[in-house]
Amino acid sequence: MAKMHRSVFDLSPRKTLIHEAGERHSRHSHADGFMALVLSGSYEEIGDTGSWAVAPGDVIVHSPFEAHYNGIGTRGAEVLLMPIQSFRKHALLALDDPDEAVRLSQKSPEVAAAYVLKNARNRASNVRDWPDLLAQAIREEPDLQITQWALGIGLDPAVVSRGFRRHFDCSPSQYRLKSRVRAALPAIASNEGTLGDIAHDCGFSDQAHFSRAIRSATGLSPTGLRAFFEERAHKCMGTTHTA
């Protein structure tokens, strides 16, 4: 069944989310690309791009249609949301002066986002359990043989499959498919190359398989998704020109 994706900016008109201690958010995704700057508290995010434990000053850059689930820490969390006008890959950043981003966001969320992208520095994930190592290996090598990987670190393949599913809410093979979808999205958004070429380059067995995977992840066909990204790009250009 096709998924419906709300805009993340529909969640709060103030563009700041307040999470209560211990909240749990089931796996979800948003059509927007956006940044989440942690102002207070902490939370863990687990999904298509791995596991990320974040605290004040950390910034998670989310690409469009990226799926994840969240667990809020014992002190809750306050998060500032900022839009991203171009397609950016997931990243974890650290910002030394979150207060300046908050001040700028009161003037314009776009100005605050530009400030963060200019001044934040890259930060490595601090979550390194074996499910995260396997997820990283799959993202880097989509044709990775899971059984060989498991035996290589001394674990039973069945144990690896069950443990991975508990952590990421999907099997290693499903995660492999999600990784291929994630690789295809920026290529679709760039409007360069045919959809058939993108399907082949990203490792899909055929275009029908490609179409099913894209629709499952985004609710749109590859052609519809390309049109969606084109419409968003035009809107962003209009916003930039009239700002």
MORA-V650731 format. One record per residue. N is the residue number from 0. RES is the residue in one letter. PSI is psi in whole degrees, -180 to 180 (* if undefined). D_CENTER is the distance of its C-alpha to the mean C-alpha in Angstrom with 2 decimals. Layout:
n->(N & N)
res->(RES & RES)
psi->(PSI & PSI)
d_center->(D_CENTER & D_CENTER)
This chain:
n->(0 & 1 & 2 & 3 & 4 & 5 & 6 & 7 & 8 & 9 & 10 & 11 & 12 & 13 & 14 & 15 & 16 & 17 & 18 & 19 & 20 & 21 & 22 & 23 & 24 & 25 & 26 & 27 & 28 & 29 & 30 & 31 & 32 & 33 & 34 & 35 & 36 & 37 & 38 & 39 & 40 & 41 & 42 & 43 & 44 & 45 & 46 & 47 & 48 & 49 & 50 & 51 & 52 & 53 & 54 & 55 & 56 & 57 & 58 & 59 & 60 & 61 & 62 & 63 & 64 & 65 & 66 & 67 & 68 & 69 & 70 & 71 & 72 & 73 & 74 & 75 & 76 & 77 & 78 & 79 & 80 & 81 & 82 & 83 & 84 & 85 & 86 & 87 & 88 & 89 & 90 & 91 & 92 & 93 & 94 & 95 & 96 & 97 & 98 & 99 & 100 & 101 & 102 & 103 & 104 & 105 & 106 & 107 & 108 & 109 & 110 & 111 & 112 & 113 & 114 & 115 & 116 & 117 & 118 & 119 & 120 & 121 & 122 & 123 & 124 & 125 & 126 & 127 & 128 & 129 & 130 & 131 & 132 & 133 & 134 & 135 & 136 & 137 & 138 & 139 & 140 & 141 & 142 & 143 & 144 & 145 & 146 & 147 & 148 & 149 & 150 & 151 & 152 & 153 & 154 & 155 & 156 & 157 & 158 & 159 & 160 & 161 & 162 & 163 & 164 & 165 & 166 & 167 & 168 & 169 & 170 & 171 & 172 & 173 & 174 & 175 & 176 & 177 & 178 & 179 & 180 & 181 & 182 & 183 & 184 & 185 & 186 & 187 & 188 & 189 & 190 & 191 & 192 & 193 & 194 & 195 & 196 & 197 & 198 & 199 & 200 & 201 & 202 & 203 & 204 & 205 & 206 & 207 & 208 & 209 & 210 & 211 & 212 & 213 & 214 & 215 & 216 & 217 & 218 & 219 & 220 & 221 & 222 & 223 & 224 & 225 & 226 & 227 & 228 & 229 & 230 & 231 & 232 & 233 & 234 & 235 & 236 & 237 & 238 & 239 & 240 & 241 & 242)
res->(M & A & K & M & H & R & S & V & F & D & L & S & P & R & K & T & L & I & H & E & A & G & E & R & H & S & R & H & S & H & A & D & G & F & M & A & L & V & L & S & G & S & Y & E & E & I & G & D & T & G & S & W & A & V & A & P & G & D & V & I & V & H & S & P & F & E & A & H & Y & N & G & I & G & T & R & G & A & E & V & L & L & M & P & I & Q & S & F & R & K & H & A & L & L & A & L & D & D & P & D & E & A & V & R & L & S & Q & K & S & P & E & V & A & A & A & Y & V & L & K & N & A & R & N & R & A & S & N & V & R & D & W & P & D & L & L & A & Q & A & I & R & E & E & P & D & L & Q & I & T & Q & W & A & L & G & I & G & L & D & P & A & V & V & S & R & G & F & R & R & H & F & D & C & S & P & S & Q & Y & R & L & K & S & R & V & R & A & A & L & P & A & I & A & S & N & E & G & T & L & G & D & I & A & H & D & C & G & F & S & D & Q & A & H & F & S & R & A & I & R & S & A & T & G & L & S & P & T & G & L & R & A & F & F & E & E & R & A & H & K & C & M & G & T & T & H & T & A)
psi->(136 & 144 & 151 & 135 & 113 & 154 & 136 & -26 & -5 & -14 & -27 & 121 & -21 & -4 & 14 & 127 & 135 & 117 & 136 & 155 & 134 & 5 & 147 & 130 & 120 & 167 & 132 & 169 & 163 & 149 & -20 & 151 & 134 & 165 & 143 & 112 & 121 & 121 & -34 & 160 & -157 & 162 & 166 & 137 & 130 & 128 & -144 & -26 & 8 & -159 & 139 & 118 & 120 & 152 & 178 & 134 & -15 & 147 & 125 & 124 & 119 & 133 & 163 & 141 & 18 & 128 & 141 & 168 & 159 & 147 & 119 & 143 & -178 & -13 & 13 & -166 & 144 & 129 & 130 & 127 & 136 & 138 & 153 & 124 & -18 & 163 & 115 & 144 & 158 & 140 & 157 & 123 & 165 & 133 & 128 & -27 & 74 & -31 & -35 & -38 & -39 & -44 & -46 & -33 & -26 & -25 & -48 & 124 & -33 & -39 & -41 & -42 & -42 & -39 & -45 & -47 & -30 & -34 & -17 & 154 & 155 & 144 & 135 & 151 & 142 & 14 & 114 & 37 & 166 & -33 & -35 & -36 & -39 & -42 & -43 & -41 & -39 & -42 & -37 & -29 & 85 & -24 & 13 & 135 & 111 & -40 & -46 & -40 & -46 & -48 & -31 & -26 & 11 & 26 & 149 & 133 & -36 & -38 & -41 & -46 & -45 & -44 & -39 & -43 & -41 & -39 & -45 & -1 & 29 & 161 & 164 & -38 & -37 & -37 & -37 & -44 & -41 & -36 & -39 & -38 & -44 & -36 & -30 & -30 & -50 & -31 & -40 & -44 & -31 & -17 & 28 & 129 & 156 & 158 & -33 & -42 & -41 & -44 & -46 & -47 & -29 & 5 & 17 & 146 & -34 & 176 & -29 & -43 & -43 & -48 & -42 & -42 & -43 & -43 & -39 & -38 & -31 & -16 & 3 & 152 & 163 & -41 & -44 & -36 & -40 & -42 & -38 & -48 & -38 & -42 & -43 & -40 & -42 & -40 & -41 & -41 & -39 & -39 & -43 & -41 & -27 & -3 & *)
d_center->(20.83 & 18.53 & 15.90 & 16.21 & 13.36 & 14.56 & 13.75 & 12.24 & 15.33 & 17.61 & 17.07 & 19.28 & 21.74 & 22.01 & 18.31 & 18.64 & 17.61 & 20.08 & 19.20 & 22.18 & 22.79 & 21.70 & 19.50 & 17.35 & 14.68 & 14.38 & 11.44 & 10.09 & 7.81 & 8.84 & 10.19 & 9.88 & 8.23 & 9.07 & 9.88 & 10.97 & 14.20 & 15.91 & 19.55 & 21.08 & 20.64 & 17.84 & 15.21 & 13.24 & 9.68 & 9.51 & 7.41 & 6.32 & 6.16 & 9.13 & 10.75 & 10.92 & 14.10 & 14.40 & 17.63 & 19.25 & 18.53 & 15.08 & 12.29 & 8.54 & 7.22 & 4.16 & 4.88 & 6.81 & 6.83 & 3.51 & 5.82 & 6.92 & 10.30 & 11.99 & 15.47 & 17.27 & 19.92 & 23.67 & 23.98 & 21.34 & 18.94 & 19.03 & 15.94 & 16.29 & 13.92 & 14.21 & 13.49 & 12.48 & 15.02 & 14.05 & 11.26 & 9.65 & 7.62 & 5.37 & 8.44 & 10.51 & 13.58 & 16.84 & 19.02 & 22.74 & 23.66 & 21.32 & 24.44 & 24.72 & 21.26 & 22.40 & 25.68 & 24.26 & 21.92 & 25.17 & 26.34 & 23.24 & 19.48 & 19.23 & 21.74 & 19.91 & 16.68 & 18.97 & 20.62 & 17.55 & 16.47 & 20.15 & 20.91 & 18.05 & 18.15 & 15.81 & 15.74 & 15.38 & 13.92 & 16.98 & 16.18 & 18.11 & 19.52 & 20.29 & 17.51 & 15.03 & 17.47 & 17.62 & 13.89 & 14.03 & 17.20 & 15.87 & 13.09 & 15.97 & 18.58 & 17.63 & 21.36 & 21.69 & 24.38 & 23.18 & 26.82 & 27.81 & 24.91 & 25.89 & 29.55 & 28.91 & 27.79 & 30.49 & 28.65 & 29.65 & 27.25 & 27.58 & 26.68 & 23.57 & 22.51 & 23.22 & 21.64 & 18.38 & 18.29 & 19.14 & 16.33 & 13.39 & 15.08 & 15.58 & 18.00 & 17.58 & 18.58 & 16.03 & 13.28 & 15.05 & 14.87 & 11.13 & 11.00 & 13.57 & 11.85 & 8.84 & 11.84 & 13.62 & 11.47 & 12.36 & 15.81 & 16.26 & 15.30 & 17.73 & 20.52 & 22.09 & 23.59 & 24.35 & 22.04 & 24.34 & 23.83 & 20.03 & 20.46 & 22.92 & 21.08 & 17.94 & 20.29 & 20.77 & 24.31 & 25.19 & 24.06 & 24.52 & 22.11 & 19.59 & 20.22 & 19.90 & 16.53 & 15.10 & 16.89 & 15.75 & 11.99 & 12.61 & 16.17 & 17.54 & 19.54 & 18.69 & 21.44 & 20.29 & 16.73 & 18.37 & 20.57 & 17.78 & 16.17 & 19.77 & 20.58 & 17.70 & 18.83 & 22.38 & 21.66 & 19.99 & 23.07 & 25.33 & 23.83 & 24.24 & 27.78 & 28.90 & 27.51)
